[in-house]
Amino acid sequence: MKSISFTASATRQWIKLSPDVRKRLDAKLMEFASTGLGDVKRLKGRAGARLRIGDWRVIFYEEGQAIVVAAVGHRREIYD
């Protein structure tokens, strides 16, 4: 299983989410870290990938055996 860490800005975004949304995102993020399965797509024009969980997106990149979450947010706001 890969470890999961957050950037400072992603931590601030994570804290602002409601507890039920955080729980959903955390479950899918843990599933991806342990199995590598999920709705993941590489991003064009920038390094990294996105994990889709309903209307929510987790933007991340991988460093060795670690997943570094760079941003978390709703789909209408995350790609700005």
Buried (B, 14 or more C-beta within 10 A) or exposed (E): EBEBEBBEEBEEBBEEBEEEBBEBBBEBBEEBBEEEEBEEEEEEEEEBBBBBBEEBBBBBBEEEEEBBBBBBBEEEEBEE
